[in-house]
């Protein structure tokens, strides 16, 4: 996981440099979804580090306007053109915040139950609120976030799977099968390494995605309960 955080730092550096180079805002917009994916994969861990998560990932309205910064502040600038003169400031703040996130990982102990619950909470958020398209309201790159959230939850399950199999093989098999179903549902909207804009999906499409994620949350919640009993 720490290696992933370091890749976040590198990608933000690239996006920042691109955004600040005259005439290269298009490049920054292209880099934005993959940069977001690197962070979204570790969101369950980032949320365990207090104020850093809202500083990095807070949406417009989540925090007081004077405190709003991070990915989504930059997203609004890149896709609406509002306050372009602040781009360098917010890009630098984001890089500082992610660097601090990396440093804090060395001092924080994250247990197996906490990891499992973090994955469940994240996928619940995908199925209930992120599914509305509220997350990437300016860029509409929500499917990149969904895929990264599922990949992050999958990584957590992979780490815990030996313990789950030892306790409940059927649960491990069911969880694996539902991860595959969610991935297949997302792959319908993927071409190469790119996902379709969320605005291109129909109501039926988003309902199907929500149902697939919901079906995964159920066994994953049982995994979280099981991890709480592991000594």
C-alpha positions in Angstrom: 0.0 0.0 0.0 2.8 2.4 0.8 4.2 1.9 -2.7 0.8 2.9 -4.1 0.9 6.1 -2.1 4.3 7.0 -3.5 2.9 6.5 -7.0 0.2 9.0 -6.1 2.8 11.5 -5.2 4.6 11.0 -8.5 1.4 11.2 -10.5 0.3 14.4 -8.7 3.8 15.8 -9.5 3.2 15.1 -13.2 -0.3 16.5 -13.2 0.8 19.6 -11.4 3.7 20.2 -13.7 1.4 19.7 -16.8 -1.3 22.0 -15.4 1.2 24.8 -14.8 2.8 24.6 -18.2 1.2 27.2 -20.5 -1.2 25.5 -22.9 -1.0 22.1 -21.3 -4.3 22.1 -19.3 -5.6 19.5 -21.6 -2.7 17.2 -20.5 -3.6 17.9 -16.9 -7.2 16.9 -17.6 -6.0 13.7 -19.2 -3.8 12.9 -16.2 -6.5 13.7 -13.6 -8.5 10.3 -13.8 -5.4 8.1 -13.4 -4.1 10.3 -10.6 -7.4 10.0 -8.8 -7.4 6.2 -9.3 -4.1 5.9 -7.4 -5.6 7.7 -4.4 -9.0 6.0 -4.6 -7.4 2.6 -4.3 -6.1 3.5 -0.8 -9.1 5.5 0.3 -10.0 3.1 3.2 -6.5 3.8 4.6 -6.6 7.6 3.9 -9.9 7.9 5.8 -8.2 6.5 8.9 -5.8 9.5 9.0 -8.1 12.2 10.2 -8.2 15.5 8.5 -6.0 14.5 5.6 -8.9 12.8 3.8 -11.2 15.8 3.6 -8.1 18.0 2.8 -7.2 15.7 -0.1 -10.6 14.5 -1.2 -13.3 16.9 0.1 -16.0 17.9 -2.4 -17.6 21.3 -2.8 -19.9 21.6 0.2 -18.3 18.9 2.3 -16.2 21.5 4.2 -16.4 25.3 4.7 -15.7 27.1 1.4 -12.6 28.8 2.9 -11.1 25.4 3.7 -11.9 23.6 0.5 -8.9 22.3 -1.3 -7.6 19.0 -2.8 -8.5 17.0 -5.9 -12.0 18.4 -6.4 -10.9 22.0 -6.1 -8.4 21.3 -8.8 -11.0 19.4 -10.8 -13.4 22.4 -10.8 -10.6 24.7 -12.0 -9.6 22.3 -14.8 -13.1 21.7 -16.1 -14.8 25.0 -15.5 -12.0 27.5 -15.9 -12.9 29.2 -12.6 -10.1 30.8 -10.6 -7.3 29.6 -12.9 -4.9 31.8 -11.0 -5.2 29.6 -7.9 -4.3 26.4 -9.7 -0.6 26.4 -8.7 -1.5 27.1 -5.0 -4.0 24.2 -4.8 -1.7 21.9 -6.7 1.1 22.6 -4.3 -1.2 22.1 -1.3 -2.4 18.8 -2.7 1.2 17.5 -3.2 2.1 18.6 0.3 -1.0 16.8 1.8 -0.3 13.6 -0.1 3.4 13.7 1.0 2.2 14.0 4.6 -0.2 11.1 4.1 2.8 9.0 3.0 4.8 10.0 6.0 1.9 9.3 8.4 1.5 5.8 7.2 4.7 4.8 9.0 3.2 5.7 12.4 -0.3 4.3 12.0 -1.3 0.7 12.7 -4.2 -0.5 10.6 -5.7 -3.8 11.8 -7.3 -6.4 9.7 -10.8 -5.6 11.0 -10.3 -1.9 10.2 -9.2 -2.7 6.7 -12.2 -4.9 6.1 -14.6 -2.4 7.5 -13.0 0.3 5.4 -13.5 -1.7 2.3 -17.2 -2.3 3.2 -17.8 1.4 4.0 -16.2 2.5 0.7 -18.2 0.1 -1.4 -21.4 1.1 0.4 -20.6 4.7 -0.4 -20.1 3.7 -4.1 -23.5 2.0 -4.2 -25.5 4.7 -2.4 -23.9 8.2 -3.0 -21.1 7.9 -5.5 -23.5 6.2 -7.9 -25.4 9.5 -8.4 -22.3 11.0 -10.1 -21.7 13.5 -7.2 -18.1 12.6 -6.8 -16.6 13.8 -10.1 -19.3 16.4 -10.8 -17.2 18.5 -13.1 -15.1 16.0 -15.0 -17.6 13.1 -14.9 -14.8 10.6 -14.6 -16.6 8.7 -11.8 -16.1 5.2 -13.4 -12.4 5.6 -12.8 -13.1 6.1 -9.1 -15.5 3.2 -9.0 -13.0 0.9 -10.6 -10.2 2.1 -8.2 -12.4 1.7 -5.2 -13.2 -1.9 -6.2 -9.5 -2.6 -6.9 -8.6 -1.2 -3.4 -11.3 -3.3 -1.8 -10.1 -6.3 -3.8 -6.5 -5.8 -2.6 -7.7 -5.8 1.0 -9.7 -9.0 0.4 -6.6 -10.6 -1.2 -4.6 -9.8 1.9 -7.3 -11.3 4.2 -8.3 -14.2 2.0 -6.1 -16.9 3.6 -7.7 -16.1 7.0 -11.2 -16.1 5.5 -10.6 -19.4 3.7 -9.4 -21.0 7.0 -12.6 -19.9 8.7 -15.2 -20.1 5.9 -14.2 -21.4 2.4 -17.7 -20.8 1.0 -17.6 -17.1 2.0 -14.2 -16.7 0.4 -15.5 -18.2 -2.9 -18.7 -16.1 -2.8 -16.7 -12.9 -2.2 -14.4 -13.7 -5.1 -17.3 -14.4 -7.4 -18.9 -11.1 -6.6 -15.7 -9.2 -7.1 -15.5 -10.7 -10.6 -19.1 -9.7 -11.3 -18.5 -6.0 -10.4 -15.3 -6.0 -12.5 -17.2 -7.4 -15.5 -20.0 -4.8 -15.0 -17.4 -2.0 -15.1 -15.6 -3.5 -18.0 -18.7 -2.9 -20.2 -17.8 0.8 -20.1 -14.1 0.5 -20.7 -12.1 0.9 -23.9 -8.4 0.2 -23.5 -7.4 1.9 -20.3 -10.2 4.5 -20.5 -13.7 4.5 -19.0 -16.7 6.2 -20.5 -17.8 9.5 -19.1 -20.4 8.9 -16.4 -22.9 11.2 -18.2 -23.0 8.7 -21.0 -24.6 6.0 -18.8 -28.3 5.5 -18.7 -30.4 5.1 -15.5 -30.5 1.4 -16.2 -26.7 1.3 -16.5 -26.2 2.9 -13.1 -28.8 0.7 -11.5 -27.0 -2.4 -12.8 -23.7 -1.1 -11.4 -25.3 -0.3 -8.0 -26.8 -3.8 -7.8 -23.5 -5.4 -8.6 -21.7 -3.4 -5.9 -24.5 -4.1 -3.4 -24.2 -7.9 -4.1 -20.5 -7.6 -3.2 -21.0 -5.6 -0.1 -23.1 -8.4 1.5 -20.3 -11.1 1.6 -17.7 -8.5 2.2 -19.6 -7.3 5.3 -19.5 -10.9 6.6 -15.8 -11.0 5.9 -15.4 -7.8 8.1 -17.4 -9.5 10.9 -15.2 -12.6 10.6 -12.0 -10.6 10.8 -13.3 -9.1 14.0 -13.2 -12.6 15.5 -9.8 -13.5 14.3 -7.3 -13.4 17.1 
